[in-house]
Amino acid sequence: MKQIIKKTAILTTVTLLAASCKKFEEINTNPVAANTDQVQVEYFIDYSIVHAQQNPDVSERGFILYWQAAGHQIGDADGATFSQAGYNDGWLTNYYNNQSSALNYANSAIDVANQQLDNNTGKLYTSNLLQIARIWRAYLLSEMSDSFGPMPIEGFQGVNPDFKDVKSVYYYMLDELKDASSKLDITVEVPSDVKANDPVYAFDFSKWQAYANSLRLRLSMRLSEVDPAKAKAEFEDAAKGALLTDNTQIFQVQEKSGWDDLSGVYTRCWYLLPEGVTFDNLVKNLGGIKSEDQLPNIVTDATKRAQAIANIKPANYVGQYYPVQLTTKTNNPTSAYWLDGLPYTIDPRAYQIFYMPGNSSDASFPSGTCGAVDAGTVDTLKDLSGKKVKGMDAKFTWNPIPDGNWGAKGGVVNAINPFVSIGNSNGKVPSLKNQFRTQNAKRVFFAPWETYFLLAEGAVRGWSTPVDGKTAYEKGISSSFEYWGVSSYLSAYLTSTDYNRAGTSVSWSHTAEPGGSRTMNYVDGISGTAGTVNINYPVNSLYKGGAVRNDQLTKIITQKFIAQTPWLPLETWSDHRRLGLPFFENVVLESPITTLPDLTASNYTTSSIKFFPQRMKYPSSLQNSNINGYNQAVTALGGADAVLTPLWWAQQK
């Protein structure tokens, strides 16, 4: 970069600048070669934030096929990838390079700001821009460290950086956030043309300060299980400051049409994006809000609404039983059952996030830009020999897609097998609504509900918090309900004692355990014969030995998981790695999975960290370009550079 004079010149060349940072060795090169008087700090902040949004090539690999597969909000419809601890080196390289470039821009902003302040050429607001660049750099480091592990904290200085262990990275980020937040002067104003270079807050420094403190809460809590004294001290100190507590403060970035960094992460037309099994288990029967009461706001066509209401099933009905067509080899207790209708009650956010099969005339139903979107039509079931045995209709049903190896069952053209007929056709399972696919959404990085759920968890741990646990918990739910436009249900929801399929209720004071199972009605899917069956609540042995399903921490993380869907799968993955909460089902094991050697036919009903991806492998290009740094990283990791190696702050066994 020889010269930067004005923003318009930068905007016309940003693609070239991004392309120039693709090589690993280039992430350590300061791109600022011009006189620092000619360089504007805000441009680099803008570049960094925009670049971190991930263009579709990067987001498909990083956000969709890694974070979502690990975070369990959305089903891994691609199949046989990260949910089964598999990986693709090229995909990892795309993500690593992209975010490294974003870090490079953030470091350049810091370098230029420091130089301008040192030589007295800065503006009145330059010091504040320096602090914002530091805050944003801390986020980027946390994202990469939570994905890979050890990271450089003093890199990007023109030489290959030294990699530090995860503990050192976290201590550094927490120090940076505390110091940068304290140095922000929120009374300073910036010109309108400068504000245009901040796609998040338009350089509203009070909001940046609140974000920094809330982010510090997040990172402090990450250490709760491995370094509780440090976690408590940092958390309590951050909680004394201004925090993100109002939905007008959401840290979010507007997406736009096209194929560039601001293109939406969910906008490629070939994405199925089906509801995940974990999400489904958490929202069904949770909160006591009837589907019948919600459908007038969900199904706008009167005829279809009548069909949908007629298809609502009783609360004690589990579905049609298909042990031949559906898997029985996972620890999701309802895996062999197909709910041939809509649930009697469901968390009202579910119908806001995922569209309803059969509701094809509604604007929430995606248009088929890659081909027609199925409206949930009748299909034919077959047995394992290929013989046709029954027709079925997916319209106005509600079933998630399980991940895993379906073995022989996956080879049958089966209307309810996810990776054969449904996996190649939107419309037969609840999937992400059209509003996320049109490139008009705002991608959320941090929202007030997370602040409140973090405060609620801190209170449960006995830490000093500005509000009590119950208040924080209920404010978190309220913030999420407001975001989705379902606040009319809030009062009834907060008092509900109904258990979801994981055995957790909403009411803060209701901590009675649900027992081991509940008796439910079902119908044999082939013969139509009705019967009753005891459906077990899942045993989550990763949390308190599987004996606790409804304590206050489980409630908090359950609500946090639902509220973070669909924008923050990295956070739901991190919570699970840290706590084992909420309950994550194992992948389907109809046939062995070589990348999960410890998951076997004798233990698939149990939970183990060895059954879930723990991190992303470093791309091979890092080893090729910086062997010393790579060796430092692996040594600091404390285990093999493998998907199943847990990070320092995560559960170790």
Summary of the structure (lengths in Angstrom):
residues: 653
radius of gyration: 24.7
end to end distance: 48.5
largest distance: 83.2
contacts: 2325
relative contact order: 0.13
helix: 43%
strand: 10%
